[in-house]
Amino acid sequence: MAAAKSFLNKESIREKLENAGVEDIDGAVKELDSMVKKFIRQQEKLAQPQPNEAYESGSPFLEEYPDYEIDRLPGWIKDSLQDARVIGNTKQTVILPNGLKYQLNNTLNHMNGGEWTYFTNSVLNTSYKTSGEDSFAHKIRKIHPTPKPPQLMRDIITFFTKENEIVFDYFMGVGGTLLGAGLCSRRAFGIELNPEYIQAYKMAAREIGCREFECIEGDCLKILTDSSKMKSLLGDEEISLVLLDPPYGNMMSREKTGADIKVYGNVATPFTNSEEDFGNFELALFFEKLKESVEDVLPYVKKRGHVVIFIKDLQPSGKETNLLHAKIVDKLNEIPNLNYKGMKIWADQTAKLFPYGYPFSFVANQIHQYILIFRKEKQ
């Protein structure tokens, strides 16, 4: 604003207008003066605190709910509880002086309405860094062929859970889910077949100063059906979110062809050499075993808890569409107590592009993955 006021030096403006050959100098100066004054008034108005009528009409939260269990509230409400008010006929809406609102009857998460709306956009474009502090220890996690960004997992976890609830990942890899849970004040547990990946997760957690959660090394199908091991992890608590990035059939255990050779070399790159590794199953067996694993974990999931699964399609081959995401939806929808609720499409803008098919045929550079969302309906 100071810059706008100092700009209106009429003598300097007259001189510039004369040099520019403007004929009606007085008229031009008068019009410019009016425009600048109008701009300044607008800026001064914007700088004034705007009254929040909804907040002003509310009643103090602590007066309306003197015995409310404060730990049930999101941290951003607890931090401003003395200023929080409740509005509406049902007194279920908490509002802060800045206008942010939270519904007390929100059973899913601790988000305000704007955050909720943003997350439900079906397409997510990201460009997460793979170096420096913002990479969240990618230099450690990159021993895994497809490590998931902890920031991405954090945002998914934030939508499908409340603070301090339990997230479970039995294909934890190098711990993207567990790191994401630590970044948003949730608790997490993991299962992983490869001990090197577990060690990488622990190193990454220490690197970024994140809480280190308990992990079990072994075959998830065996552990999920071992009630004593599951109880050692969960106690008597229930899982709010199962967040999985399973190995996609035997895709990584095949020899590479075409442009993939530039990335991986002309060799197979399996996650492990174990026969228990989902990444070494043929696709038909993979679908069956994935369904079996979800059926096994479901008894530990709370009512209306969620199962969220990452999957990437294979390239079509002849009449085979290889739409893995659609096949998983159909397969898991066979589980009586689990309903498919929709998907998000994650586009990773950092993925390298190659001239697949050039110069003979279209072959897509698949930079996107599907995030499939299922909900348990009954206990």
Secondary structure, 3 states (H helix, E strand, C coil): CHHHHHHCCHHHHHHHHHHCCCCCHHHHHHHHHHHHHHHHHHHHHHHCCCCCHHHHHCEEHHHHCCCCCHHHCCHHHHCCHHHCEEECCCCCEEECCCCCEEECCCCCCCCCHHHHHHHCCCEEEECCCCCCHHHCCHHHHCCCCCCCCHHHHHHHHHHHCCCCCEEEECCCCCCHHHHHHHHCCCEEEEEECCHHHHHHHHHHHHHHCCCCCCEEECCHHHHHCCHHHHHHHHCCCCEEEEEECCCCCCCCCCCCCCCHHHHHCCCCCCCCCCCCCHHHCCHHHHHHHHHHHHHHHHHHEEEEEEEEEEECCCCCECCECCCHHHHHHHHHCCCCCEEEEEEEEEEECCCCCCCCCCCCCCCCCCCEEEEEEEEECCC
